[in-house]
């Protein structure tokens, strides 16, 4: 088996609000919410570079589908990152976010990169970072 991640699904509490954030604020392409005709089926997919699919699915639906109890959100359980080609691109993305989304402003990082941290409406943390050693 060749290790690969093909889907990343984030559990959200308000699917419509999350889609608006990822589509309208971050500019990720999506066909919107699909599967609403099925109980626990409403989901939104975003096609990403490299064949990755990013999905948003309500936490209640994930719990139902997996047969587990819905837990409380934990902002530190996972952090996603978006590598970009320049420090200017980091600043452009970070400056386009609503003030309430900013967690840590863009700044020089101790290891020589440049980046900032924001959160989506459900508290999922994202780092936008430029790594001068590797590019985007």
N, C-alpha and C positions, 0 to 999 in steps of 0.2 A: 504494500500500500504506500502510495506517495502522499505524505501529509498535505492537506489543503483545507482551507475553510471556504465554502462556497456560499453560505448564507450566514448572516448575522441578524438575529431577531431581537429587538428591544421590546420589552413589555412596557406598555403605557397605560395610564388611567383614563385618558380622554383621547381616543384615536383621532377625532377630527382636529382637535387642537394640535396634536403632534404632527399630523400631516401638514397643516398650515405652516408650522415652524420649519419643518424640513424642506417643504416645497417652496414656500414664499420667502422665508428668511434666508435659508441656506442655498436655495436654488437647485435642489436635487430634483431630477426628472422623475415623474411618476404618472401613472394613469389614474391615481387617486385610490379611494377605498373601493375594494371589490369584496365579493363574498357576503354581502349583507343579507342575501336571501337565506343564508344558513345560520342557525343559532350558533353562536361562538365562532362564526366564520369570517367576520369582517377583518380585513387586513389590508395593508398598503405595502407595495413593493417599490423599491428604487433600484434601478440597474446601475451598478458602479463599474469602475474600470477593472480590467483583469477578470471579468466574468463573475465578480462577486455580486450577490443580491443582498441588499439591506432591506429589512422588513420591520414594520411596526404592527404589533398585535396587542390587543388589550390584555392586561395582566389577568383579569378574570377568565378570559378565554384560554390563555396558556394554562392556568391552573386546572380548568375544566378538562382540556384536551389531555393533559399529562396525568390527571388523577392525583394532583397534589394540592395541598392547602396553599392559598395565596399568602405569601409573606409580605412584610412591609418593605418598602423601597430602601435600598442601601446605596447611597451615593458612592461609596468606596469599593463596592463589589467588582466594578469593572470600569475601565476608562478606555475610550476609543481615541484614536489619533488620526489626524489628516495631515500628511506631509505635503508641503508646498514647495515651489521652486525658489522663493526668495523671502527675505524679511519683509519687503514691501507687500507681498501677497498676504502674509500673516496679518499685517496691519490693515489691509483692505478688508479681509474677512472679519476680523475682530471689530473694526469700526462700523460694520454693517449690522451688527447684532443689537438687539434691544438691551438697554442698560441692565435690566434684571437678569439677563443671561450671562453677564460677565462674572467670572469667578476670580480669575487672576489675569491682570493685564499683560499684553505682550511685552516681553523684556528679553534682554540677553540672558542666556541660560549658562549655568556654571560650566558646562561641558563644551561651550563654544557655539551652540545653536541659538535660535531665537524663537520664542513661542509664547502663547497665551492659552488660557483655559476658559471654556464657557460651559454652561449646562443647558440642556433642553428643558421644555416645560415640566418633564417628569424628574428632573434632577440628574439625568445621565450626564457624566462628565466627558467632555471632548477637549483634546489638546490640538491646537493648530500650531504646527511647528515647521521651521526651516532648519534642515541639517546641512551645513555647508560641506560636509564630508560626503554626503550621499545624494543630495538633490531630492527632487520630488519622486 
